[in-house]
Amino acid sequence: MITNIIVGIVGAFIGGFIMSFVGGAGVTGFNLGGFKVAVRGAVVLRVIIGFIR
C-alpha cells in the first residue's frame, strides 16, 4: 500500500514534467486538470515499473 502511494506521488511529478515538456500546463492546483495530469503520470510510471519487473 505504501508503494502505491509513493508511485502516485512520483507519478504526479512525472505527469507535471511531461505536460510542461510538451507545452501544456502541469499541475496548477487541486482541480480536475491537475488530477488528470497526476493520473497520467502515475500510469506512465506503473507501465515503466511493469517493464522493469
ZAMAR-163062 format. One line per 5 residues: number of its first residue (from 1); their letters; for each residue x, y, z of N, C-alpha, C. Coordinates in steps of 0.02 Angstrom, whole numbers, plus 32768, in hexadecimal, padded with zeros to 4 digits. Layout:
BEGIN
NUM> a> X,Y,Z,X,Y,Z,X,Y,Z; ...
This chain:
BEGIN
1> mitni> 8029,7FC5,8000,8000,8000,8000,802B,803F,8000; 8060,803F,8026,808D,8079,8028,80AD,8084,7FE3; 80BE,804D,7FC2,80DD,8055,7F80,80AC,8074,7F4E; 806C,8065,7F53,803A,8084,7F27,8036,80CF,7F33; 803B,80E3,7F72,8039,812A,7F82,8076,814D,7F66
6> ivgiv> 80B0,812E,7F6F,80EE,814B,7F55,80EC,8150,7F09; 80D3,811B,7EE8,80CD,811B,7E9F,809E,8153,7E89; 8068,815D,7EAD,8039,8193,7E9B,8058,81D7,7EA1; 807D,81E2,7ED6,809D,8224,7EE0,80D3,8230,7EAC; 80FE,81FE,7EA2,8132,8205,7E6F,8113,820B,7E2A
11> gafig> 80DE,81E7,7E1E,80BB,81EB,7DDE,809E,8230,7DD1; 8087,8251,7E06,806E,8295,7DFE,80A6,82C4,7DE8; 80E1,82BC,7E04,811A,82E5,7DEF,812D,82D6,7DA7; 812D,8296,7D95,813D,8283,7D50,8109,829F,7D20; 80CA,829B,7D32,8095,82B6,7D08,809C,8301,7CFE
16> gfims> 80AC,8324,7D33,80B7,836C,7D2E,80F2,837D,7D02; 8127,8355,7D08,8162,8360,7CDE,8153,8352,7C95; 8130,831C,7C87,811F,830B,7C42,80F3,8341,7C23; 80C1,8357,7C49,8094,838A,7C2E,80B8,83CC,7C21; 80E5,83E0,7C4D,810A,841E,7C42,813B,8415,7C09
21> fvgga> 8154,83D8,7BFE,8183,83CB,7BC8,8161,83D1,7B84; 8123,83BA,7B7F,80FF,83BC,7B3F,80D9,83FE,7B35; 80DF,842B,7B65,80C2,846D,7B5C,8080,8478,7B7F; 8066,8445,7BA1,8027,844D,7BC4,8032,8467,7C0B; 7FFC,8474,7C2C,8001,8489,7C71,8009,844C,7C9D
26> gvtgf> 8037,844F,7CCB,8040,8418,7CFA,800B,8419,7D2F; 801B,8404,7D6A,7FEB,8405,7DA1,7FE8,844D,7DBB; 7FAF,846D,7DB1,7FA7,84B3,7DC4,7F80,84BB,7E05; 7F6F,8485,7E24,7F49,8488,7E62,7F20,8449,7E69; 7EF8,8447,7E9C,7ECD,840C,7EA7,7E8C,8417,7E81
31> nlggf> 7E8E,8402,7E42,7E53,8408,7E18,7E51,83CC,7DE9; 7E20,83C8,7DBE,7E18,838E,7D92,7E53,8388,7D61; 7E6B,83BF,7D47,7EA4,83BD,7D19,7EE3,83A2,7D3B; 7EF0,83BA,7D77,7F29,83A2,7D9D,7F23,8358,7DAF; 7EE6,8343,7DBE,7EDA,82FD,7DCD,7EE8,82D1,7D90
36> kvavr> 7ED2,82E7,7D56,7EDE,82C1,7D18,7F28,82BB,7D09; 7F4D,82F1,7D13,7F95,82F1,7D07,7FB6,82C0,7D38; 7FA2,82C1,7D76,7FC0,8295,7DA9,7FB0,824C,7D99; 7F73,823E,7D84,7F61,81F9,7D74,7F88,81E0,7D37; 7F8F,820A,7D05,7FB6,81F6,7CCA,7FFF,81E9,7CDD
41> gavvl> 801B,8212,7D07,805F,8207,7D1D,8067,81C7,7D44; 8036,81B8,7D6F,8038,817A,7D96,8032,813D,7D68; 8008,8142,7D35,8001,810B,7D06,8042,8100,7CE0; 8062,8136,7CCB,80A2,8130,7CA8,80D5,810E,7CD5; 80D7,8122,7D13,8107,8105,7D42,80F7,80BB,7D4E
46> rviig> 80B8,80A9,7D54,80A6,8063,7D5E,80B9,8039,7D22; 80B2,8053,7CE6,80C7,802F,7CA9,8113,8025,7CAA; 8137,8059,7CBC,8180,8053,7CBF,8194,801F,7CF3; 8175,8020,7D2D,8184,7FEF,7D62,8172,7FA8,7D4A; 813A,7FA2,7D25,8127,7F61,7D0A,815A,7F45,7CD9
51> fir> 8178,7F70,7CB0,81AA,7F59,7C81,81EA,7F44,7CA5; 81FA,7F66,7CDC,8237,7F56,7D02,822F,7F13,7D25; 81F5,7F06,7D41,81EA,7EC7,7D65,81DB,7E93,7D33
